[in-house]
Amino acid sequence: MKIIKYRAVTCLLYLVVSIGILWQIVLLLRNASFEVFEEEKHVFVSVQGNVRKPGKYKVPVGITEFEILKVAGIRPTSDISTFGLLNQVVTNSMMQVGSLNSPISLYDEENILWLENFTGEITLIGAGGAQLPQQQGTSFSQGDRIRTEATSQIELSLGFSSSVDMDNFSEIEVIRASMTDQQSYRFELMQRTGLCWYRIKNNQNRDAYKINTPYATVVVGGEETEFFIDIQGTDVFIGNKDGLLLVERSGSEESVNLISGQQLKIAGIDDPFEITRIPADSAITERFTGLSEQRMKKVDGDKPLNFLFCAPPHTYYIISLQFETGVTHIVELPSELLVEQFVQGFSTLGQAFLYGGPVLVSILAERVLNIEVSNYCVVDRNDIIRIVNTIGGVDIDLDLLAASALNMPQGQAMLAGEHLVHFLSPEISGAEGSRRRQAMVLRQMFNKFRNQNVIMTALLADQLLSNIETNFSPGGVMNHYNRFASGRSWRYMKHTIPGETVMRHSRPSHEPDLSLSRKLLVSN
């Protein structure tokens, strides 16, 4: 009996020791596989030369040279022509960014101040005294004068994010409208008479916007500023609705900072500045009711809505909603699209995004397609996942490989949440496969909106735009979607840019046929 008990205790002891050894082996294997996993999931890349943030970067496998350069920060003088932006980086690689002889630039840059909208009779006089066309889109340059009459108003666009509304009996002269070597706007205007309402978005130089008056100069100091200048006889009133202004007296060193809610009165060249609160009964916006109504007619009318939708580095679309004909055009723009006929210092659309973001890409798309691109929306993989989750998922046709990776049946499936995250990851079939699946998800997102399977609310519009790089507003999204969903039977036409494949820097690029490209958005 003792021998049996001894053997039982011995066996139990061996069993416990064996389990302990096995557990340690499992832990070692887990740690070993985790280390291999981490090593395979990341690569190290060094970026040096003419970039804003040189250094060594640890990045996920599948990252492209475009994405690394975007993080490192491209300057207007950076030479990125040697890089294949869609190429994936490899570990321990070195990316040396050179320098251009001069900053990148757009040809015909002078057309950056133009007539956006107007009501009534107006007078437009060129620097040489000739009459300028009284029509939307007329551009202005140094020496041109813009004048409203008794019952007319004008809206001017300064670049692509700022504007001026001119009330009746107002006059503005263009002192300067140009771009710097750093691709920043420089505007200097002389307001001689009347009431003008300025809405400025300035993320550039501190002195990028200057407005002269008979007694003082207004310098825009904040990133977003809204103010008015009202010249009544010999009195000049400057009211700062929002932002920061610096007001400098003409011919002297006297100056004052004007903050939100303050109004400055100057009664004469030698009279002191008088600063008060903007009167509670000041109703500047009501003065421009007619212009606002005209603007809304323009928005709510049959004018097409053309906007850029992109998920760099691969995906760029121009989407055109043509309300008059009930046709939606979707034009795919390849990253390798050549735009060198419009620019100096770079060649392709993908390079344009690195230099100037969606605004520069929109400008170049306008020139290729001969249209106005008024809005843009830039998303990345995380944005796509968030938007899809917000609208309740998308229907995807899973192939065998994806279905196996997701542990789901092959065929149609509604994806959202973790399934969507896994579906878009490079683990299933590499970075190129991830790109194709991302394009598939984007198409299904469009289809869901196209089929009007989404009920648009103010909250949903705000959620969709949250943290996205865009110039759409939630109100604008609701307005456009309501027009889109107003009962019209829409037709959809997909296009690629006509042209041919040519070689640039030993890489294939797409040279557009401009004559054919500019006919794409003519509805059939």
C-alpha positions in Angstrom: 0.0 0.0 0.0 2.9 2.4 0.9 4.6 1.6 -2.5 1.3 2.4 -4.3 0.9 5.6 -2.5 4.6 6.5 -3.1 4.2 5.8 -6.8 1.0 7.9 -6.9 2.7 10.9 -5.2 5.7 10.5 -7.6 3.5 10.4 -10.7 1.5 13.5 -9.4 4.8 15.3 -8.8 6.1 14.5 -12.3 2.7 15.6 -13.7 2.9 18.9 -11.9 6.5 19.5 -13.0 5.6 18.5 -16.6 2.7 20.9 -16.7 5.0 23.6 -15.4 7.6 22.9 -18.1 4.9 22.9 -20.8 3.5 26.2 -19.5 7.0 27.8 -19.7 7.4 26.4 -23.2 4.1 28.0 -24.2 5.1 31.3 -22.7 8.4 31.2 -24.5 6.7 30.4 -27.8 4.2 33.2 -27.3 7.0 35.7 -26.6 9.0 34.5 -29.5 6.0 34.7 -31.9 5.1 38.2 -30.5 8.7 39.4 -31.2 8.6 38.0 -34.7 5.1 39.6 -35.2 6.4 43.0 -34.0 9.5 42.7 -36.2 7.3 41.9 -39.3 4.8 44.6 -38.5 7.2 47.6 -38.5 10.1 48.9 -40.5 12.6 51.6 -39.8 13.2 54.4 -42.4 15.5 57.3 -42.3 14.4 60.5 -44.0 17.1 63.2 -44.5 17.7 66.3 -46.5 15.3 69.2 -47.3 12.3 68.2 -45.2 10.8 69.9 -42.1 11.3 66.9 -39.7 14.3 64.8 -40.8 15.0 61.7 -38.7 14.5 58.0 -38.3 10.9 56.7 -38.4 9.3 53.4 -37.1 6.3 52.8 -39.4 3.9 49.9 -40.1 4.7 47.5 -42.9 3.1 48.6 -46.2 3.6 52.3 -45.7 4.4 54.1 -49.0 7.1 56.7 -49.7 4.2 59.2 -50.1 3.1 58.6 -46.5 6.6 58.9 -45.1 7.3 62.1 -47.0 4.0 63.5 -45.8 5.0 62.9 -42.1 8.5 64.2 -42.7 7.0 67.5 -44.1 7.7 68.7 -47.7 8.8 72.2 -48.3 8.1 74.3 -51.4 11.8 73.8 -52.4 11.9 70.0 -51.7 12.8 67.9 -54.7 10.7 64.7 -54.6 11.0 63.8 -58.3 13.2 60.8 -57.6 10.7 59.0 -55.4 8.1 56.5 -56.5 5.4 57.7 -54.2 3.3 54.5 -54.4 6.3 52.3 -53.6 6.3 50.6 -50.2 9.3 51.5 -48.0 11.7 48.7 -46.9 13.3 48.5 -43.5 16.6 50.3 -42.8 16.2 52.3 -46.1 17.4 55.9 -46.5 15.3 58.5 -48.2 17.4 61.6 -49.2 15.3 64.6 -50.3 17.1 67.1 -52.5 16.4 70.8 -53.2 14.9 72.6 -56.2 16.6 75.6 -57.6 13.4 77.6 -57.0 10.1 76.9 -55.1 7.3 75.0 -56.9 4.7 77.3 -58.5 1.6 77.4 -60.6 1.5 79.0 -64.0 -1.0 81.9 -64.3 -1.0 82.5 -60.6 -2.3 86.1 -60.9 -5.9 84.9 -61.1 -6.4 84.6 -57.4 -8.9 87.4 -56.8 -12.2 87.2 -58.7 -15.8 88.3 -58.9 -17.8 85.5 -57.2 -21.3 87.0 -57.2 -23.2 90.3 -57.6 -26.6 92.0 -57.7 -27.6 95.2 -59.6 -25.4 97.4 -61.7 -21.7 97.4 -61.0 -18.6 99.0 -62.5 -15.3 97.2 -63.0 -12.4 99.2 -64.3 -9.0 97.8 -65.3 -5.7 99.4 -64.4 -5.5 101.0 -67.9 -9.0 102.5 -67.6 -10.8 99.9 -69.8 -14.1 98.4 -68.6 -13.8 94.8 -67.4 -16.5 92.1 -68.1 -19.3 92.3 -65.6 -19.7 88.5 -65.1 -19.0 85.9 -62.5 -15.4 84.7 -62.6 -13.8 88.0 -63.8 -10.4 88.2 -62.2 -8.6 91.3 -60.9 -5.0 92.3 -60.6 -3.0 95.3 -59.5 -4.6 98.7 -60.2 -8.1 97.3 -61.0 -11.1 99.1 -59.3 -14.4 97.5 -58.3 -17.4 99.8 -57.6 -21.0 99.2 -56.6 -23.9 101.6 -57.4 -27.0 102.7 -55.5 -28.7 99.3 -55.3 -25.9 96.8 -56.1 -23.7 94.6 -54.0 -20.7 92.4 -54.8 -19.0 89.3 -53.4 -15.3 89.0 -54.1 -13.3 85.8 -53.5 -9.7 86.2 -52.2 -8.0 82.9 -52.9 -10.0 79.9 -52.0 -11.1 80.5 -48.4 -11.6 84.3 -48.0 -14.2 86.8 -49.3 -15.3 90.4 -49.2 -18.9 91.6 -49.5 -19.3 95.1 -50.8 -22.4 97.2 -50.0 -23.9 99.9 -52.3 -21.7 102.9 -53.1 -18.5 101.1 -52.1 -15.2 101.1 -54.0 -12.1 99.0 -53.7 -8.9 99.2 -55.6 -6.5 96.3 -55.8 -3.0 97.2 -54.6 -1.6 93.7 -54.7 -2.9 90.2 -55.3 -0.1 87.7 -55.7 1.5 84.6 -54.2 4.9 84.5 -52.4 7.7 82.1 -53.1 6.4 80.0 -50.2 3.0 79.6 -52.0 1.2 82.0 -49.6 -1.3 84.6 -50.7 -0.6 88.3 -50.4 -3.5 90.6 -50.7 -3.5 94.4 -50.2 -6.6 96.4 -51.0 -7.6 100.0 -50.8 -11.2 100.6 -49.6 -12.1 104.1 -50.6 -15.8 104.3 -49.8 -18.8 102.5 -48.5 -19.3 99.4 -46.2 -17.4 96.2 -46.8 -17.7 93.0 -44.8 -14.5 90.9 -44.8 -14.3 87.2 -43.9 -10.7 86.0 -43.9 -9.1 82.6 -43.3 -5.4 83.2 -42.9 -3.1 80.3 -42.0 -0.1 81.9 -43.7 2.0 85.0 -43.0 0.9 87.6 -40.5 0.8 90.4 -43.1 -0.8 88.3 -45.8 -4.0 90.5 -45.8 -3.9 94.3 -45.6 -6.8 96.6 -46.1 -6.0 100.3 -46.5 -8.5 103.1 -45.7 -8.1 106.9 -45.9 -6.7 107.1 -42.3 -5.5 103.7 -41.3 -4.4 100.2 -42.5 -6.0 97.1 -41.2 -3.7 94.0 -40.9 -5.3 90.6 -40.3 -3.6 88.9 -37.3 -5.8 85.9 -36.6 -6.2 82.6 -38.5 -10.0 83.3 -38.9 -11.2 86.9 -38.8 -14.5 88.5 -39.6 -14.7 92.3 -39.6 -16.3 95.3 -41.4 -15.0 98.7 -42.5 -17.7 101.4 -42.9 -16.6 104.7 -44.4 -19.2 107.4 -43.7 -18.0 110.8 -45.1 -14.9 111.7 -43.2 -15.5 109.0 -40.5 -14.0 105.5 -40.7 -15.5 102.7 -38.5 -13.7 99.4 -38.2 -15.6 96.7 -36.4 -14.1 93.3 -35.4 -16.8 90.7 -35.2 -14.4 87.8 -34.6 -10.6 87.3 -34.6 -7.7 89.7 -34.2 -6.9 92.9 -36.1 -4.0 95.3 -36.0 -4.9 98.8 -37.0 -2.0 101.2 -37.9 -2.5 104.9 -38.5 -1.4 106.1 -41.9 1.8 108.1 -41.8 2.7 107.3 -38.2 3.8 104.6 -35.9 0.6 104.6 -33.8 -1.2 101.3 -33.8 -3.8 99.4 -31.8 -4.9 95.7 -31.5 -8.6 95.3 -32.0 -10.1 92.2 -30.4 -13.5 90.5 -31.0 -16.5 92.7 -30.3 -14.6 96.0 -30.5 -15.2 98.9 -32.8 -12.7 101.6 -33.7 -13.7 105.0 -35.0 -11.3 107.4 -36.7 -12.8 110.8 -37.4 -9.8 112.3 -39.2 -6.1 111.9 -40.0 -5.0 113.6 -36.7 -7.9 112.6 -34.4 -7.4 110.0 -31.7 -8.6 106.4 -32.0 -11.9 105.9 -30.3 -12.5 102.3 -29.2 -16.0 101.1 -28.1 -18.0 97.9 -28.2 -19.8 97.1 -31.4 -23.3 98.5 -31.0 -25.9 95.8 -30.1 -28.1 97.0 -32.9 -25.4 96.7 -35.5 -26.9 94.5 -38.2 -24.1 94.1 -40.8 -25.4 90.7 -42.0 -28.9 92.2 -42.7 -27.4 94.8 -44.9 -26.3 92.0 -47.3 -29.6 90.1 -47.3 -30.0 90.6 -51.1 -26.5 89.2 -51.8 -27.1 86.3 -49.4 -30.4 85.4 -51.2 -28.5 85.6 -54.5 -25.8 83.3 -53.1 -28.4 80.8 -51.8 -30.1 80.8 -55.3 -26.8 80.0 -56.7 -26.3 77.2 -54.2 -29.8 75.9 -54.4 -30.2 76.2 -58.1 -29.1 73.9 -60.8 -25.4 74.6 -60.7 -23.4 71.4 -60.4 -21.7 70.5 -57.1 -18.2 69.5 -58.0 -16.0 68.2 -55.2 -12.7 66.4 -54.7 -12.9 63.2 -52.6 -9.5 61.6 -52.0 -7.8 59.0 -49.8 -4.1 59.5 -50.6 -1.8 58.2 -51.8 -3.8 56.1 -54.2 -7.4 57.4 -54.5 -8.5 60.7 -56.0 -12.0 61.3 -57.4 -13.9 64.3 -58.7 -17.6 63.8 -58.0 -20.0 66.0 -59.9 -23.7 66.2 -58.9 -25.4 67.8 -61.9 -28.8 68.7 -60.5 -30.2 70.0 -63.7 -29.8 66.7 -65.6 -29.9 64.2 -62.8 -26.5 62.8 -63.6 -23.7 62.0 -61.1 -20.3 61.9 -62.7 -17.4 60.1 -60.8 -14.0 60.8 -62.4 -11.1 58.8 -61.2 -7.8 60.8 -61.2 -4.7 58.6 -61.0 -2.0 59.6 -58.6 0.5 59.4 -61.5 -1.6 62.0 -63.6 0.8 64.4 -65.2 0.1 68.1 -64.4 3.4 69.5 -65.5 1.8 71.7 -68.1 0.2 73.7 -65.3 3.1 73.8 -62.7 6.8 74.3 -62.2 8.9 72.1 -60.0 6.9 68.9 -60.0 5.0 66.6 -62.3 2.2 64.5 -60.9 -1.0 64.8 -58.9 0.3 62.8 -56.0 3.3 65.1 -55.7 0.8 68.1 -55.8 -0.9 66.8 -52.7 2.4 66.7 -50.8 3.1 70.3 -51.7 -0.3 71.9 -51.4 -2.8 69.4 -50.1 -6.4 69.2 -51.4 -6.5 72.8 -52.4 -3.7 72.5 -54.9 -5.1 69.2 -56.2 -8.5 70.8 -56.6 -6.9 73.7 -58.6 -5.2 71.2 -60.9 -8.3 69.1 -61.3 -10.1 72.3 -62.4 -7.6 72.9 -65.1 -7.6 69.3 -66.4 -11.4 69.1 -66.5 -12.2 72.8 -67.1 -14.7 73.0 -64.2 -15.0 74.7 -60.8 -14.2 72.4 -57.9 -15.7 74.1 -54.9 -15.2 71.6 -52.1 -12.9 68.8 -51.0 -12.9 65.9 -48.5 -9.8 64.0 -47.5 -10.0 60.7 -45.7 -7.6 58.0 -44.5 -8.2 54.4 -43.5 -9.3 55.3 -39.9 -11.7 57.9 -41.3 -13.2 55.3 -43.7 -13.7 52.9 -40.8 -15.4 55.5 -38.6 -17.7 56.8 -41.4 -18.7 53.2 -42.3 -19.5 52.5 -38.6 -21.5 55.7 -38.4 -23.7 54.8 -41.3 -24.2 51.2 -40.1 -21.8 49.3 -42.2 -21.4 48.4 -45.9 -22.2 45.3 -48.0 -19.1 43.7 -49.3 -18.7 40.6 -51.5 -16.0 38.6 -49.7 -13.7 36.5 -51.8 -12.3 33.2 -50.4 -9.2 34.8 -49.1 -10.9 37.6 -47.2 -13.7 35.3 -45.9 -11.1 32.9 -44.6 -9.2 35.6 -42.8 -12.4 37.0 -41.3 -13.7 33.6 -40.4 -16.9 34.4 -42.3 -18.8 32.7 -45.2 -17.8 33.6 -48.7 -20.1 36.0 -50.5 -22.1 39.1 -49.4 -21.6 40.3 -45.9 -22.3 43.5 -43.9 -19.0 44.7 -42.5 -18.4 47.2 -39.7 -16.3 47.4 -36.5 -13.5 44.9 -36.1 -14.4 42.9 -39.2 -14.0 46.1 -41.3 -10.7 46.9 -39.5 -9.4 43.4 -40.3 -10.7 43.6 -43.9 -8.8 46.7 -44.6 -5.5 45.6 -43.0 -2.5 44.5 -45.1 -2.4 41.1 -43.3 -4.8 39.4 -45.7 -3.0 39.9 -48.9 -0.4 42.7 -48.5 -0.6 46.5 -49.1 -1.8 46.3 -52.7 -4.7 44.0 -51.7 -5.5 46.4 -48.8 -5.6 49.3 -51.3 -8.1 47.4 -53.6 -10.3 46.5 -50.6 -10.2 50.2 -49.5 -11.4 51.2 -52.9 -14.2 48.6 -52.7 -15.4 50.0 -49.3 -15.4 53.5 -50.7 -17.5 52.4 -53.7 -20.0 50.7 -51.3 -20.1 53.9 -49.2 -21.0 55.9 -52.3 -23.6 53.3 -53.2 -25.2 53.5 -49.8 -25.6 57.3 -50.2 -26.6 56.9 -53.8 -29.4 54.5 -53.0 -30.5 57.0 -50.3 -30.2 54.3 -47.6 -28.9 56.9 -45.1 -31.2 59.4 -43.3 -29.2 62.6 -43.1 -29.5 64.6 -39.9 -27.6 67.5 -38.4 -26.0 65.1 -35.9 -25.1 62.6 -38.5 -23.6 65.3 -40.8 -21.5 66.5 -37.9 -20.3 63.0 -37.1 -19.4 62.3 -40.7 -17.2 65.4 -40.9 -15.6 65.0 -37.5 -11.8 65.1 -37.7 -11.9 65.0 -41.5 -9.9 67.5 -43.6 -12.7 69.2 -45.5 -14.2 72.6 -46.3 -17.8 71.2 -46.2 -19.9 72.3 -43.2 -22.6 70.1 -41.6 -25.2 72.5 -42.8 -23.8 72.4 -46.3 -23.8 68.6 -46.3 -27.4 68.5 -45.2 -28.4 71.0 -47.9 -26.6 69.1 -50.7 -27.9 65.7 -49.5 -31.5 67.0 -49.3 -31.2 68.2 -52.9 -29.7 64.9 -53.9 -32.5 62.9 -52.2 -35.4 65.2 -53.4 -36.9 62.5 -55.5 -34.9 62.8 -58.8 -34.0 59.5 -60.5 -30.2 59.7 -60.7 -28.0 58.2 -63.4 -24.3 57.4 -62.6 -21.5 57.7 -65.0 -17.9 56.6 -64.1 -14.9 58.0 -66.0 -11.2 57.6 -66.2 -9.0 60.4 -67.6 -8.4 59.9 -71.3 -4.7 59.8 -72.2 -1.7 57.6 -72.6 1.1 56.1 -70.5 4.4 57.8 -70.7 7.7 57.6 -68.8 8.8 60.2 -66.3 11.9 59.7 -64.2 11.9 56.0 -65.3 8.4 55.5 -64.0 5.1 55.1 -65.9 2.8 58.2 -65.7 -0.5 59.1 -67.2 -0.5 62.0 -69.7 -4.0 63.4 -70.0 -5.7 64.3 -73.3 -7.0 67.7 -72.2 -9.4 68.1 -75.2 -11.2 64.8 -74.3 -10.9 65.2 -70.5 -12.7 68.6 -70.7 -15.7 66.9 -72.4 -16.2 64.2 -69.7 -18.7 66.1 -67.5 -21.0 66.9 -70.4 -24.1 64.8 -69.5 -25.4 62.3 -72.0 
